[in-house]
Amino acid sequence: MKQKNGMMLSDNYVYTPSTTDITIRWRKMGWIPPTEDPKFQKKWADFRIACAQGIESLGRPAPQFNPSVVKWKEK
């Protein structure tokens, strides 16, 4: 085996310069970035639709203000 900078080079060690795009190696191992993952795309599409429809579309009734419940301090 060759030595480089005092280290033994083998198949287990792969030098990666700082300018290398590490996602290329991650993709080979099966990683999918969130921007391309259908699960995350659907999640955020649903979130954007819910925001566009407004709070009324969430299916929960809005809390009603009941003035008899509020107790005012008298001075």
SEZALO-553757 format. One record per residue (C-alpha): residue number from 0; x, y, z; residue in one letter. Coordinates in nm, 2 decimals. Layout:
<sites>
    k    east   north      up  r
  NUM       X       Y       Z  A
...
</sites>
This chain:
<sites>
    k    east   north      up  r
    0    0.00    0.00    0.00  M
    1    0.11    0.35   -0.06  K
    2    0.16    0.61    0.20  Q
    3    0.04    0.96    0.16  K
    4    0.09    1.22    0.43  N
    5    0.18    0.95    0.68  G
    6   -0.15    0.76    0.62  M
    7   -0.20    0.43    0.45  M
    8   -0.44    0.44    0.16  L
    9   -0.68    0.16    0.14  S
   10   -1.03    0.09    0.00  D
   11   -1.18    0.19    0.33  N
   12   -1.05    0.54    0.31  Y
   13   -1.17    0.78    0.04  V
   14   -1.02    1.13    0.03  Y
   15   -1.29    1.39   -0.02  T
   16   -1.16    1.74   -0.10  P
   17   -1.35    2.03    0.07  S
   18   -1.50    2.13   -0.27  T
   19   -1.65    1.79   -0.34  T
   20   -2.03    1.76   -0.35  D
   21   -2.08    1.49   -0.09  I
   22   -2.44    1.43   -0.19  T
   23   -2.31    1.24   -0.50  I
   24   -2.17    0.97   -0.26  R
   25   -2.48    0.98   -0.04  W
   26   -2.71    0.93   -0.34  R
   27   -2.52    0.62   -0.44  K
   28   -2.60    0.48   -0.09  M
   29   -2.97    0.55   -0.14  G
   30   -3.02    0.89    0.02  W
   31   -3.29    1.11   -0.13  I
   32   -3.27    1.48   -0.06  P
   33   -3.59    1.63    0.10  P
   34   -3.65    1.85   -0.20  T
   35   -3.68    1.54   -0.43  E
   36   -3.85    1.31   -0.18  D
   37   -4.22    1.26   -0.28  P
   38   -4.32    1.22    0.09  K
   39   -4.18    1.57    0.18  F
   40   -4.31    1.72   -0.14  Q
   41   -4.67    1.60   -0.05  K
   42   -4.63    1.72    0.31  K
   43   -4.54    2.08    0.20  W
   44   -4.79    2.09   -0.08  A
   45   -5.07    2.00    0.17  D
   46   -4.93    2.27    0.41  F
   47   -4.93    2.53    0.14  R
   48   -5.29    2.44    0.04  I
   49   -5.41    2.46    0.41  A
   50   -5.24    2.80    0.45  C
   51   -5.40    2.93    0.13  A
   52   -5.75    2.81    0.24  Q
   53   -5.73    3.00    0.57  G
   54   -5.78    2.90    0.93  I
   55   -6.15    2.84    0.87  E
   56   -6.08    2.53    0.66  S
   57   -5.90    2.34    0.94  L
   58   -6.23    2.19    1.06  G
   59   -6.22    2.32    1.41  R
   60   -6.47    2.57    1.53  P
   61   -6.33    2.90    1.62  A
   62   -6.34    2.99    1.99  P
   63   -6.63    3.22    2.06  Q
   64   -6.59    3.52    2.29  F
   65   -6.83    3.51    2.57  N
   66   -6.84    3.84    2.77  P
   67   -7.01    3.68    3.07  S
   68   -6.70    3.46    3.13  V
   69   -6.47    3.76    3.14  V
   70   -6.47    3.92    3.48  K
   71   -6.37    4.28    3.49  W
   72   -6.20    4.43    3.79  K
   73   -6.39    4.70    3.95  E
   74   -6.20    4.99    4.11  K
</sites>
